[in-house]
Amino acid sequence: MPFVHISNGSNLDPRSVRSPFNTNGSYFDPGSAGSSPLSLISFWVNDVDRAHRSKSSVSIHGLLQLGITTTGSFGYKPYQNDDPGFRIYPDHSELTVTFQGIVTDNSEDNDGEIVMCLLGNTMLPYRYRDSTNPWDWVNEPGFVTQPPLIQDDQILLTVRYPKTFSLTKRGVYGVLKSLNPKTSEKYFDDVHISSSLSRSANYEFSSQELVSKACDPYPYKDGFTDTGLGVYKGDDFCLILERFTGQDPLTVVPNWKCNGTDGFCSRLGPFESDDSIRSTNGSFKGVRLSFQDVRCEESSVKGKNGKYTNVAGLIRVVPSYEDHYRVSQRTGLNNMTLSVEGKWESSSGQLCMIGCRGVVDRESNGCDSRICLYIPLSFSIKQRSIILGTISHVENGNPSNSSYFPLAFEKLIRPSELYDQYSGSKPYYMYSKIAKAGTVLEKNEPFSFGTVVKKSLLTFPKVEDADSFLAGLSMLSEDLTIHHPAVPDPSPKRFPRSELQIEILSIGPLFGHYWSLQNSSVTEEETPYRGKETYTERQLLLNVSAQIGLTGPEYSNFSDLFVEGLYHPLVGKLYLVGCRDVRASWNVLYESMDLEDGLDCLIEVVVSYPPTTTRWLVNPTVRISISSQRNEVDPLFFKPVKLQTVPIMYRAQREDILSRQGVEGILRILTLSVAIGCILSQLFYIRENSDSSPYVSIVMLAVQSVGYGIPLVTGAEAIFKKSKTYDDSSVLEKSQMIQVIDYTVKILVLVSFSLTLRLYQKVWRSRVRILTRAPLEPNRVPSDRRVFIVTTVVHVLGFVCVLMVHKVQPWLVELEEYSGLVQDFFLLPQVIGNLIWQIDCVPLRKLYFIGLTVIQLLPHVYDYVRSPIPNPYFCRRIRVCGPASRLLLENRGHFDSCNRSFTCGFCICSTEIGLREACAGG
């Protein structure tokens, strides 16, 4: 609860209650101008002595915590085992006090109030007598762990609660004072407390006179009543209002239409502005409103058009530097809060309320604000708010008496919020930029041979066959929705990380998502080409509206884009016209004549989606281009933005991953079967040509045996190297087909290993037979000793050269990559042996060495044509950007400056763009 220090002339006295607030080693004076730290206080009741209660009082024990902070909220109760006292941390100082006393109900003497009187005990921070620097000890070493404290058990807390909770009796007021004499080191000035009752207290709607002052005649004629805006008029207004206001705060709209004086236009409505709000110069950037404690009650009194609903709540200003969720926990009342109460009738859909600023006295001073709020059902490119409203001054018949320009607020719609009672009320979208979007399509898609081929061979997201046409549109909307990291296209060597969000709001006749029980308003007869066997390309185009957001260091000043246009399913592109919110202070945009309700709508957007087919051959990334149609000298002009996302997955992600894994497994089975056939053919060849069998290099066979043996021991994949994202996807269970393929591959690897050993055995026995026939001529027997030495020297020199080229790359990783290169050049020992032995025979069958060579090259071809990542969403942290299947496959120069861990969910491991992003800190 916020507290205010009321000075009694002892500002400069060292006995001031102000706590030392540490900022980087020096004390901070919370009373200084422009300070962002907040003075907060919280109180909890620990125990109630019900056994000894009297008729009008009861004894209680409580715990109070107050302090100054920029990071805390004081919303969590301290541990009861902690001793009361003072603690100080960087940017946070707190004092905990334990209390005991009584709570009395003495309505006759206290105007219907409940009084709590408690005596407290704590350890106060010690203050020096030097009035200019009472907290000098904060500069001494060890002040955080052992601050100087002094015990005080003469602290009185008096709190008054109203018995009836209403608009004018909403506050809880109290005072924390010292019972020590002013000459005591423990004395401090009075601390006044203000708060509001919690949600558990019953609210009494008893301010009809004040409500009539603001809202009669009802509905009040404001800026929305005659605009034709469709608003919600159903029976669940309060449920919807509480849901929409409870999740996120309301955004304050700049007074861009104001044409008065600076003092008149720059005021934040009826609220008091701190330095952070005044520094916005009337644009109110980052300032929000939190609508708390919404209460509703059906009125027993009928209005002009039937019954109405009473609504009450609390509106609190959230400055830009504060966190909304922390502010929502506070209950304090001050000049940045409005206690509101009013009525809502379904006939008009307008919620009209009277607002009382801060602490309300008995004369209701400060109750001079009118709040009008709507929940729209109609949306367009210029109307994307799911809550709209204004706060204006109650002029008492004289508009010139208003001290501020009406303050507008709104809450932008999010497609994820379109469900429950709100969707059942049939919201809708009105397209107005389709003709301009058609111009964007014609400009960006001229007739060409490549376009014809693209339309003929590739398939892009489209309306699939489903239970209903609306269900197909909903699934297409999911495919077109994007929430992915993005990088510039083309990407520079270094770039910061950005996030791209494309939220589809409506597509065709469907608004939001399809809920079969809530979208009965749109019938199948409203779909123009459903059920046709043939249709023109123009009929395939779908109207689309969306919201595009960019977050990142380069786009901090780039507001969200409201877009609408056409989706072309034959080429997978969105052709859109965009509007961005450029509303600023009145002295910047009041004279702008080419804006549409404060929006810059001279923007063109083109979004290209990857095909659903051939995704193994095409890198599945989304590309977006955003360009301004203004002249470069125009202050609203911006340079074209071109981005490319990381690989995406459509709805059939699971099936696609499993099908790709299955296809790769089948390829392993086929290649291993061919390899077995080649080895068998060599065995038959040796049996028929026994004279050439001794000249088969044993080193070559050893290399092949190791290549087949390692997968049997370590579980690694043979021939094709499986992507790590398969095994790392804990949410994807292996199907039975995949398990059968894995077992088949292991069996074939074992057969290949056994046949290679059998070939090795035959070659060794043939050499033994030669040595047995001519024991005195051992030189006639081929020896692999020199072959092994030469082969080893060649590979060692090659590995050293690789390390010299890639100095930053870990040598163990290079060794892993180079082992694949050794297997690829398995014929090298045989070539060296042929040169050393000077043979005139053919030891290897053509089918054997040609077939195995093709098998070794096949993974390179497959890795080159396939898409880099089968599943970009699930993978563990890896040490480098992702080792390739073979060293020759990639240009390892991209890895020179990347040698740290990162999550590969944002890494395109086999493409240049992903390598750069990973190295840039992704």
Order of alpha helices (4+ residues) and beta strands (2+ residues): beta-beta-beta-beta-beta-beta-beta-beta-beta-beta-beta-alpha-alpha-beta-alpha-alpha-beta-beta-alpha-beta-beta-beta-beta-beta-beta-alpha-beta-alpha-alpha-alpha-beta-beta-beta-alpha-beta-beta-beta-alpha-beta-beta-beta-alpha-alpha-alpha-alpha-alpha-alpha-alpha-alpha-beta-beta-alpha
